[in-house]
């Protein structure tokens, strides 16, 4: 078969041999079948884009678009010409429909020789993707010879759905940026743009029948300052926010996307995430007299659509207008994060459940979704929704977008429903991609580039028959903390490029080092556009380990495997004349390591050496959430730099009772540790802590009870605690702390259980 795994060997060989310049074989996504050849094709002022058949409008459009891209990037005009006997013999680029090619509607063949370039496909769409490959074979910018290296490519995608999402509700994005976003998608052979148009924080699409949706529902009075949990109480900026797309603007974007073979999936959220609509039309809620307001902060709200006939009529009217604007198959109806509180408290909803013999509010949500699906299906379209639409029973023809892990996708496929995989742990690009202490503010989490690329979209739990229901994979960006196009670009790229390759490249082992090498040579193309992409590919990370002498060793790692690393231990900034990293760095005292790579990688991290470093410890009270599975966070020598970064913290939802074994009786002068304070997140440091010492592990004679004082109000913080033992001797260090209990009156979660966290027990 054409796409056998045996081609991977030649694929890796080709990359290592030829990926040396910006217009060699640094193709992303990499083709299904590829052969590098000798020589190159040179484009000149005499080169023509020859199309066949000349009467095919789609082929002509692809040629004109490609010519414009070459003109922009390389400064060379390529006239488009119809095929003729004279041109056929010339040194030109040929775009030709070949209905006999058995590569599907997106596949193509591309042959580059020193005397001609031939792109063939069964459809104009296939020729478009051939043109995108040619763009990557050309030099990054003008100012040099415009050449393509010789090669033979036969290519087609693995998945039919290759998506990228953009939330414009939390922060509105201008049409110019939406088009740029679509351009970047198409450049990397992604074909589905998921446009999240409505939510609690703003309604962003004009609906003629309901003008207040944009007159009122698109505007919020202000926006939360900082991360959601950062301040207690929360702070707001006092600046009104608005913005929406007119229907003419929507049509313009749809045409633009169609010319690049990108289908737009509009999302109109229901039944939850509805405050934008309820503020404009409160009669659609379960409390019609309530003064609903467009949300000024993030999260999930109890205010949802009431499943009344008035609501269904409204939503049918809205979707009727939406479907006239968006010609694609799918209408995304959301379906996620719908609290049931309003329905439980609504006499109407409870009566409706009895009349329809619905056993609970989850089945009421299923009733809601089924009603809307029946309407959408009657218009010849299909619904797609987040995986919560599985709850209470899946609508008959619905496609599921699996975001809360892979379980929803697996369940839907086993029920013979189509699935798009987009799990948070690998596809959510609003997560941090580098050190949270130095990265722009994000929602949380940690998703570096290599973790994205390591994702396999096809669940192993599915049989061959069930796998056919997995349509593809999608990356998502939610814009709570990305208020500008530049901020979106930083979070999305280059992680979206990794997702693009996952969606296109054939099944089989994927090599991250190879991808990283191609990406490094591809990034200048983004610079030239320009795109404000993150340079985390060049980052340096550090981990610790012990050696046979019980010393601390620091291991430096980098994603860019061919970069050299230079470092200092004396507090000075490193350069290429500093010590080069060869192997683990042995430390004998608390040290700040500064490191760099010539490509721009940077690291500054402090490693705390103390008598408890790498020593074993035990929990007398087990952690409830496995936040310290390997039982090493409290003595690994790494202290968290910021409340943004939760990777180093052990979380206690009950009391703390930890005993550290130093191995031998030794002098102990001080014991210190830090506690996280994030009051809004129900994270309350303990009011006091008891630190006790023992020589035998039974008799704890020396103990210090250290009070911890803090103000509930204010920003999140890290609180240090130090117990000074002067000249004690001990082998065992026991730390006990009591959970505060419950959140106090006045807290948004008053009466609910609190928790606390610490990150390192330092013994001196």
N, C-alpha and C positions, 0 to 999 in steps of 0.2 A: 504493500500500500504506500501511497505517496508520503504520508506523514509518520512513518515509522520512527521509533526512538533511535534507530541506528544513525539517523541524521544528526543527532545531538553531538556525536563525536566530532563530526566535521564542523558543526556550528561552533563549538568551543575552539577548535583549531583555527577556524577562520578569524574569529575575534582576536585571539592572541597574536595572530600573525599580522593582521591588517589594521587594527584599531589604533593607529598612530597619529592620524591627522583629522582635522575637523570634517573632511568630506570623504573619509573612508567608511568602513562598514559599521558605524556606530548607530545601528538601526534600533529604534524603540517604537513599538514592540518589535521583537526580532521575528523575521519571517519563519513560516513553517518549514520551507526548504530553501536552502541558500548555497550558492557556490561562488566564491570569489575567483576572478579571472585576471589575466594579465592585460595591462593597458588601461586607457581611460577615454571617455568621450568628452570632447571639448565643445562647449557652446560658444558660438560667435554671433556677430550681427547678422550673419546669413542663415542661422539656424531657424527652422520653422517648426511649429507644432502642427503636425499633419493629422487631421482627424478623418476617421472613416467609420460609419458612413457620414458624409458631409451633411446629410439632412437630419441627423439625429440631434435634437435640441439639447438633450442631456449631455451628450459627449462634447458638444460645442461649449456648453456652460462649464464643464469640468476643465476644458482646455483654457478657456478665458480666465478662470479663477487661478489655475496653475501659473499662467503667464503673468498675472498680476502679482502673485507671490514671489516669483523669480525676480520680477522688476523691483519689488520692494526690498528683497533680501540681497540681491546680487547686482542690481543696477543694470540688468540686461533686458532689453525688450525682445520678446519672442512673438512674432506675428503668428496668428492662427490661420491655417490654410486648409482648404479641402484637398483630399487626396487626388493625385493625378499621376499619369505615367512618368512625367518628368520628375516630380517630387519623390516618387517612390524610389528612385535611384540615388537620391541625394543624401547628404549627411545631415539627417534631421531626427526629430523625436516624433514617433508615431503613436497615436492613441487610437486603438482599433477595437470595435466590438467583435467578439468571436463567440457566437451562440453555442458553439460546440464544446467550449470549455466546461468541464464538470467540477467547478469550484464554488458553486452556490452564487448567490447574488452579491456577495461582498468579496469574493476571491478574485485573484488576478495573477497574471504572469508578467514578469518584467525581465527583459533581456537588454543589457547594456554592453555594447561593443565599441571599439574605437571609431567605427563608421556609422553607427546608427543606434537609436534607442527605440525599442518596441515594447509598448504596454498593451496587454490584451486582457479583456474581461468580457463576461457575458452580459454585463450591465454597466450603465454609466457609474453606478455606485462603486463597482469594482475598479473602474478606471480612476475614480476619485482616490481610492486608497492606494492605487499604484502611484498616483501623482504625489501623495503624501510621502511615500517611500522615496521617490525621486527628490523631493525637497530635502530629505535627510542625507541623500547622497551628494548633494551640492555643497559648496563651501558655506560657512555660516554667514558671511557678510561679503559685501563687494570689496574691491581693492585687490583681488587676486584673480588668477585664471579661473574661469567658471567651468569646472570639469565634474564628471561623474566617473568613479572607478568602475571598471568593467565587472559585471557579475550576472548571474542567472538566478532569478527568484521565482518560486511558485508559492503562493501564499493564500491563506484563508483563515478566518477567525475560528477560535475554539467555541466561543459562546455568541449567541445572537443578540443578547442584551449586554451592553457594555456602558454602564451609566456613571454619571456624575451629578450630584445634587447641589443645589444652592438655596439656602434660606434667605429670603429677602424680606421676611416679616419682622424679625428682631431688628435688623438694620437694612434699610432700603438700599438697593444698588442701582445705579443709573443704567439706562439702555445701552450706552456705549460699552460699559463693562460687561453686561450680559452677553453682548456680541463677542467681545474679546474672550470671554469664558468659553463660548461655543467654538470659537476659532481654535483655542488650545485643546479642547476636547477632540475636535476633528483632526487636528495635527497628529494626535496620538491614537487615532482610529477608535475613539469612543463614539457611540452612535445614539445615546439616549440622555437627554437633559431633563432631570427631575427638578421642576421649578416649584419651590415651596412658597405659595403665594398668600396664604392666610394663616393667622394664628392669633393668640391672645394679645400680642404686642402690636398688631396692625394688619389691616386688610389692604392688599396691594393691587387688586385688579378691579377695573371699572366694570360695574354691572348696571346697564342702562335702566333696568326696571327698579333697581334699588339704589338710588343715588347717594343715600346716606352712608352706604358701606364705605365709600371713599371720602365723602364730605365729613363724616364723623369717625368712622371705624378705622381710618388710616392714620389717625393722629393720636399720639399719646403726649401727656403733659410734660413728662420728664423721663429720665432713665437712671437706673441704679448705678451707683459709683462703685467701682472695684468688683472683685469676685463676689458671688452671691452671698457667701458666708463670711466675708472679710470684716464687715463692721457690724457692731451691735450697739444700738439699733442700726438698721441699714440707712445709708446716706444716698441722696439723690441729687442730680445736677441742676434741676430746675429749668432745663432747656427743652422746649417742645420739639417733637420729632414727627415727621410725616413722610409722605411720598407714596405714589401709586402709579401704575401703568394704565394709560388710556387704551381703549380697544384698538385704536389705530397703531399705537406703539406695539401692542401685542402682535398684531398682524405683521408688522414690519419685522419683529424678531422671529416669528414663525417662518416667514419667507427666507430670512437670512439663514436660519438653521436648515431649512429644506435644501438650500443651495449647497450645503455642506453635509448633506445626508445625515443630519441629526434630527431625531424625532423628539419633540418636547412632550413630557408628561406633566401636566399641571396638577398641583395638589390643592384641593379645597378641603380643609380640615373639618371633620365631623365624627362623632357627636361632641367630642371634647375640643380643647384649644379653640374656643369659639367666642372669646371676649370681644374680638374686633367686630364681629357681627352683632353680638348681643348689645353692645354699647349703642350701636346704630338702631337696632330694632329689638328692644327689650321684651317685646311680646313673644319672642321666640324662645325665651328661657322659662324655667319652671317657676320663676318669681317675676311676673310681668311688670310689677310696680317697683322692682329693685332698681337702684341707680347704678347700673353696670358701668364700669370704666375700663378703657383700653389699658392693659397691664403695663405698669412702669418697671416691673422687675421680671425675672425669669422664673421658670418652674412650671408646676402643674396647678391648675385652679379648679375649684369645685363647680364653677359656673359653666354649664354645658347646655347644648341644645335640648329642649324638651321634645320628646317624640310625639308631638301633636300633628294634626293634619295641617295646621298653619305652617309649622316648621317644614314638613315634607313638601308642601306647595312652594314655599320659599326656596328650598334647596333644589327642587326640580327646575324652578325658573332660573336659578343661578347656573346650574349645570347645563341648561339648554343654551344659555349665552356662552358659557365656557366651551361647549362642544362646537359651536359655530366658529370659534376662534382657533381651536386646536384640532387639527384633522387626524391626529394619531389615534391608535387603537385604545390606549389606556387613559382613564381618568383616575387619578389618585385621590382617594377619599379619606386619607389619614387613618382614623380608627384607633390611634394610640392614646395612651395615658388619659383615659376617660374616667375620672372619679365617679362613683355611683351615689355620692352623698345627696345631691340635689334630687335624684330620682327616688331614693329611699324616703326622703322627706316630702315627696310630692304625692298628694292624694290622687291626682290625675294619673301619674305613672303607676301607682300601686293598683288602681282600678284597671288600667290598660293591661297590666300583667295578668290579672285575674281573668279578664275577658279573653285573652289570647293563650291562657294556660301556660304562662311563662313562669318557671320556678324561681328565678332570681333575676337580679339586674344584669348579670352577664348575658342571660338569654334575651333580656330586653335590648341590650346593645346588638346582639345578633339579629334580632327583629328589625332594628333600625337599619343595620347594614344591608340586610336582605331586601328591605323596601327600596333602598337607594340603588342596589344592584339591579333589581328588576326594572327600574326606570332607565338606568344607563344601558342595560342590555337591549331595551326596546328601541333605543336609538342606534343600535348597531355597534355599540362600544362595550368595553369591559372595564371592571374596576380592579384597582390594585390598592392594597392597604398594608399598613404595618402589622406585625405578627399578632397584635392583640385581637385582630378580627377573627382569630381562631377561637377565642373564648366564647363559650355559649353556642358554638356551632358555626362552621364556616359557610358563607354564602356559596351557592352552587357553582358559580363560574369565576370566583374571585382568584386573583393572583396575590400571593403573600410576599411581602418584603420582610425578610428575616433579619431583625436588628438586635434583639435581646439574646445574642449568641446565635448558635446554629440550630437549636432545638426546634424553633418554629418552622424553619425551612424544611427540616427533616420530616416533621409531623405533616406539613402540608403536602410534600411530595409523596409521602406514603398514602395520603388521601387522594392522590392523583390530581393535585392542583399545581399549577405553575408557581415557580419560586424565583425570587431574586435574592441572592445572598449579600448581606451588608452588615455583618455583625460589628458591634461597637469595638470589640477588642482588636480589630484589624482594619476596619474601614471608616472609622470616625476621625476625621481630620481636624476636629476642634480640640482634640487631645494634645497635650504637650508632645513635641517631637525631639526636644533636647532638655538640658538641665532646666527645670522650672525656675530656679533662682535667677537665671539670666535670660530666659525666654520671655516673649510677650505674654501677658496674662491670658490664661485659657481656662476652660471649664474644669480641668483636672486631668486625671489619667496620664498615661505615658505610652506613646505609640511611635517609636523610632522607625526610620525608613526600612531597615532590614526586617523588622517585625511585620510590616505591611507586606513586603515581598515574599515572606515565608508562608503566607496564607494560601491554602488550597481551597478554592471555592466549592469543589465537589465533595460533599460529605461522604466519608468512607462507609457510613452506616446505610447508604442507599444501595439497592440492587441495581443492576444494569437497566432494568425496566423502569425503575423509579428515577434514575439519573436524568432521563430525558425531560423531566419536569423542571430541572434546574436551568433556567433561561440564561443566567449569567450573574454578574457581580457589579456592585456599585459602591462608589465612595461618597461620603456625606460630609458637608460642612454646615454646621449651625453657627449663626452669627451673633450670638449673645456678646461675645468678646472680640468680634472683628467688625468694627464699625465702618471700615473703609475698604474700597477695592484692593488697595495695597496690602491691607491686613489679611484679606481673604487669600490673595495670591501667596502670601508668606505661609499660611497654614496649609494650603492645598498642594502647592508644588514644592518639591518634586514627588510627594507621596502619591498624588493622583497618577503620575506616570507609572509608578509601580503597579497600581491597580489596573491601569490601561493594559500593561503587559500581561497581567494575570488573566484579563478577559480575552485577549487575542491569542497569545502564544499557546501552542498545542500542549496537551497534557504530558506530564513527564517531569523529571527532575529539573528544577530551575536553579541556576547557580548565581547567588547574590554577588559574588566578586566580579563575575562577568558583567552582570547588569550594572554594577557600580562603575565599572570601567567605561562601559558605553555611555552611561548617564553623565559621567564627568566630562566626556567629550561632547555630549549633547547640550549641556547647560549653557554654553555660550550662545546657542540659538535662542534660549529664553532671555538671556541678557540683551540680545539684539532687538527683541520685540518692542519694549522690554517687559519682563515679568519680575516682580519682586519676590523671587523664590527664596526659600530658606537654604542656607548653606550647611545644613546639619550633616550632609554626606561627609564633610571634612572634619567633623567633631572627633575629639578624643574622649574616651571614657576610661574610668579606673575602677578596678576591683581589688580586693585584698585577699591575701592568703597567708598562712603560716609556713615556716620552714622547719627543718629538723632541729634547729637551735631555738625554736620558739619565738623567732623574730617576725616582725611584720614585713611582708613583702607586698608591693603595689604593682599590679599588672596593668599596663596601659594598652588600650585597644582602640582601633579606628575602623570605620567602614570603608574608607578609601585605602585599600590594601597596599597600594604601591607608593604611598607617601612616607617619607622619613619623619620621625618624631624627635624633637629636641626638647630638653627639659632643664630646669634649675631647681635647686633645693634651698637656695639662699635668699629667696624673696625677690630676686631680680627677674625682669622680663626675659624670657628665652628668645634666642635667635638661632640662625643656622650655624653659629660658632659655639653654641652651648653643647652640653653633653648629649650625644645621640642615644636614643633609647634602643637597647639591644635585647634586654630581658628584664625580669622583675627587679624592681628597685627595693633594696633592703633599707628599712628605716630603723633607727635606734632611739629616736625621740619624736615627739609631736612635730610634724613637718607639714608645710604647705608646698605642694608640688605645682609648679607652673610648667606647662608644656605647649608646644606649637608644632604645626607642620607648615611647610612652604606654601601649601595650597590654601592655607587660611584657618586650619584647625586650631582650636584653643582649649586649654583646660587650666583651671585653678581650683585646687581642692585641698582641704586640710585633713590630715590623718592623725587621729588622736592616739598616741601610745600611752598605755597605762598598765598597771599590774593585772587588771582584769581582761586585757585584750586577748581575744580568742579563747578565753577560759569558759568552761561549761557552766551552765546554770539550769535550774529547774523551776517549773511553775507548780506551786502547791495548788493553785486554782487555775484550771485550764482556760486558755483564751477561747472565747466563744466564736470568734470569726476567723481563726487560723491566720492571723496577720503576721505570725512569726513561725511559719511551718517548719523551717529548718533549725529553729531555736539558735539563732546566731545574731539577730539584729542588735541585741543589747550589749554585745561585746565585739562587734566587728570593726571598731575603730572609726566608724563614720557617723558623724552627727549631722542631722538635717540642718540646712541653711535657712529654710523658709517654710512657713505653713502651707505654701503652695504644693510642696513636694511631700507626698505621704509615703514614699517608698521605704523610708527608714524607720517608720514608727511601728511599735507594737501597741495594739489597741486593747484596752481593758473595758469590758462592758459590765464587769463585776468588780470585786476588790482585787488588789495586787498583792501577791505573796510570792516573791522571787528570791531564791537563794543562789548566790554565786560562789563557786568553789575555786579559790586561787591556787589550789594544788598543794601548797605548803604553807605553814605558818610564816607570815612575813609582816613587816611593819606596814601599818595603814595609818596615814595621816589625814587623808580627806577622801570622802566619797561624794560624788556629784552626779546629777542627772538633770535632764530637761523635761519639762512637761508642755504639751501643746495646749494652747488656749484658743478655741474657736466656739464662742458661746452660742452663736446662732445655729451651729450644727449640733447642739446638745453636748459639745465637748467642754466639760468643766474640769479643770485641774483639781486634784484632791485638796482639801483644806489643810491637811497636814500629812507628813510622811514620817514613818519610823525606820531608821537605818540602824541595824544592830550588827555586832561583830561576835564571832565565836571561834575558838581554836579547834573544837571538836565537832561542831555541827549540832550540838545538843544544848549546851549551856551558853546562852547569849547574855553575857554579863554587861557588856558595854552597849548602850543604846542611846541614840539621840533622836528625839522627836522634833522635827523641823516644821514650823508652820509655813504655809504657802498663802500669801495674801495677794489679792488681785482685784481690780475693779471690773465688774461685769461689763460696763459700757466701754466702748472704744474698739480699736482694731484688733484683729487676731494677733497672736503673739506666741513666743517661745519663752517659757519661764524657767530660769535656772534655780536649782536647789543644791546647796552645799552643806554637808555635815563635816565639821572639823573635829577629828579625834586626837589631834596633837601627836602623841607618840604611842598609839595602841599597836598591838600585834594580834593578827588573826589569820585564819585560813578561809573562813566562811563569812560572807557578807549577805545579810538578809534585809530585804526591803519590803515593807508593808505599807499599803496606802488604801484608804477606804474611798469608794465611789461616793460622790456627793449625794447620789440617790435619785432625785427627780428634778426636773426643771422648775424653777420657782414661779410664783404667780407673776403675771406680766410678760413672761416669755411666750413666744408664739406656740411653743410646745409644752406649756405648763402642765406639770403632772406626769410627763413622760420620762422614761429612764434616761439618765445621763451616762456618759462614758468618758474615759481619759486615755492619754497616750504618752509614752516616753520612748526615747530612741537610743540611749547609750548609758550604761552604768560605768562611770569613770572612777577608778580606784588609784589613789596616789599614795 
